[in-house]
Amino acid sequence: MIDRRSLLAAPALLVTVPAFAHSYRHGDLMIGHAWCLPSEGATTRAFMPLAVVQDQPDALVSARTEAAEAVEFRPVAGGPAAPRWDIVPRRPIGMRSDGPHLLLTGLKRPLKVRDRFPLTLVFQRNGAKEVEVWVERAPYST
C-alpha cells in the first residue's frame, strides 16, 4: 500500500530526473547541464559548470560544434577570448551570462528555444567529450 507521503513525493522526484539526465561524467571531470541562449544574430553564449573531482588539474583546450564556425572561451562577459581554461581540483568553473561562458560565432542557422545540438569539449588530460547543448532562455526552462 502506498502511503500519503510517498504519493506526494513522487511528482517531486519526477521533476528532478531531467537534472540528472543531462549531466556528464568524463574521466575525473563533471560537466553539468549544457545550455545556450537563443541566437539574435550570428553569435550566442553557451554555459555549463565544469569541475575536476580528483586531485589533478585539467584544462579545457578547445571546443567545436557543427552549429557554429568557432567556439571561444570568454572568462569575463564582454572581455577578450582566452586560449584555454584551467580547471583546478575542487574549484568548479560556474559559467553564467555575466561571467565565464563559451561564445559561439558564425552560427550556421538561428538557434531557437527547444533546439539541441552537439558540442565537443576537448580537455588536455581527459580528452574529448561530446555533450548535448539545449537552447533555453535559462537553465531547464522551456
C-alpha positions as CSV (number, residue, x, y, z in Angstrom):
1,M,0.0,0.0,0.0
2,I,1.3,3.5,-0.9
3,D,1.2,5.9,2.0
4,R,0.3,9.6,1.6
5,R,3.9,10.9,1.8
6,S,5.1,8.6,-1.0
7,L,2.3,9.7,-3.2
8,L,3.1,13.4,-2.6
9,A,6.9,12.8,-3.1
10,A,6.5,11.1,-6.5
11,P,5.9,14.3,-8.5
12,A,8.9,16.0,-6.9
13,L,11.1,13.0,-7.9
14,L,10.0,13.2,-11.5
15,V,10.8,16.9,-11.6
16,T,14.4,16.2,-10.6
17,V,15.1,13.4,-13.1
18,P,16.0,15.7,-16.1
19,A,18.7,17.4,-14.0
20,F,20.5,14.1,-13.5
21,A,19.9,13.0,-17.1
22,H,21.7,15.9,-18.6
23,S,25.0,15.9,-16.7
24,Y,28.1,14.1,-17.7
25,R,31.0,12.3,-16.1
26,H,34.2,12.2,-18.2
27,G,37.2,10.7,-16.5
28,D,37.5,12.7,-13.3
29,L,35.6,15.6,-14.8
30,M,32.0,16.6,-14.1
31,I,30.2,18.5,-16.8
32,G,26.9,20.0,-15.8
33,H,23.8,20.9,-17.8
34,A,25.0,22.4,-21.1
35,W,22.7,25.2,-22.4
36,C,22.8,28.3,-24.6
37,L,20.7,31.3,-25.2
38,P,18.6,31.6,-28.4
39,S,20.5,33.4,-31.1
40,E,19.8,37.0,-32.0
41,G,22.3,37.1,-34.9
42,A,25.4,35.2,-35.8
43,T,26.5,34.6,-32.2
44,T,25.2,33.2,-28.9
45,R,26.6,32.3,-25.5
46,A,26.8,28.8,-24.0
47,F,27.1,27.7,-20.4
48,M,27.8,24.6,-18.4
49,P,29.5,24.0,-15.0
50,L,32.9,22.2,-15.1
51,A,34.7,20.6,-12.2
52,V,37.6,18.2,-11.6
53,V,36.7,15.8,-8.8
54,Q,40.1,14.3,-8.2
55,D,43.5,15.8,-7.3
56,Q,45.0,16.5,-10.7
57,P,44.0,19.7,-12.6
58,D,42.9,19.7,-16.2
59,A,42.3,22.3,-18.9
60,L,39.6,22.9,-21.5
61,V,41.8,23.4,-24.5
62,S,39.3,23.6,-27.4
63,A,35.6,23.2,-28.3
64,R,33.8,22.7,-31.6
65,T,30.4,22.3,-33.0
66,E,28.8,21.9,-36.4
67,A,26.3,24.6,-35.3
68,A,29.0,27.4,-35.4
69,E,32.2,28.3,-37.2
70,A,34.1,28.8,-34.0
71,V,33.8,28.5,-30.2
72,E,35.7,30.9,-28.0
73,F,36.4,30.8,-24.2
74,R,35.4,34.0,-22.6
75,P,36.5,34.2,-18.9
76,V,34.7,37.6,-18.5
77,A,31.5,38.8,-20.2
78,G,32.5,41.3,-22.9
79,G,36.2,40.5,-22.4
80,P,38.7,39.0,-24.8
81,A,38.9,35.3,-25.6
82,A,41.3,33.1,-23.6
83,P,43.3,30.3,-25.3
84,R,42.2,27.7,-22.6
85,W,40.6,27.3,-19.3
86,D,42.5,25.7,-16.4
87,I,40.2,23.7,-14.2
88,V,41.6,23.4,-10.6
89,P,40.5,20.5,-8.4
90,R,37.6,21.3,-6.2
91,R,37.2,24.8,-7.7
92,P,34.5,24.5,-10.3
93,I,34.0,26.9,-13.2
94,G,30.4,28.1,-12.9
95,M,29.6,29.6,-16.3
96,R,27.0,32.3,-16.3
97,S,25.6,35.1,-18.5
98,D,27.5,37.8,-16.8
99,G,30.7,35.8,-16.3
100,P,32.6,33.0,-17.9
101,H,31.0,31.4,-20.9
102,L,31.6,30.0,-24.4
103,L,30.9,32.3,-27.3
104,L,29.7,30.6,-30.4
105,T,30.4,32.7,-33.5
106,G,29.4,32.3,-37.1
107,L,26.2,30.3,-36.4
108,K,25.1,28.2,-39.3
109,R,21.4,28.8,-38.6
110,P,19.3,30.6,-36.0
111,L,19.0,28.8,-32.7
112,K,15.5,28.8,-31.2
113,V,14.3,27.7,-27.8
114,R,14.0,23.8,-27.6
115,D,16.7,23.3,-30.3
116,R,19.5,21.0,-29.3
117,F,23.0,20.4,-30.9
118,P,26.2,18.6,-30.1
119,L,29.3,20.3,-28.8
120,T,32.6,18.6,-28.4
121,L,34.8,19.7,-25.5
122,V,38.5,18.8,-25.6
123,F,40.4,18.6,-22.3
124,Q,44.1,18.4,-22.0
125,R,44.2,15.3,-19.7
126,N,40.8,13.7,-20.1
127,G,40.5,14.1,-23.9
128,A,37.3,14.8,-26.0
129,K,33.7,14.6,-24.8
130,E,30.6,15.3,-26.8
131,V,27.7,17.0,-24.9
132,E,24.3,18.0,-26.0
133,V,23.5,21.7,-25.7
134,W,19.9,22.7,-25.1
135,V,18.8,26.1,-26.3
136,E,16.9,27.8,-23.5
137,R,16.3,31.3,-22.0
138,A,17.5,30.0,-18.6
139,P,18.7,26.6,-17.4
140,Y,15.9,23.9,-17.6
141,S,13.3,26.5,-18.9
142,T,11.0,25.7,-21.8
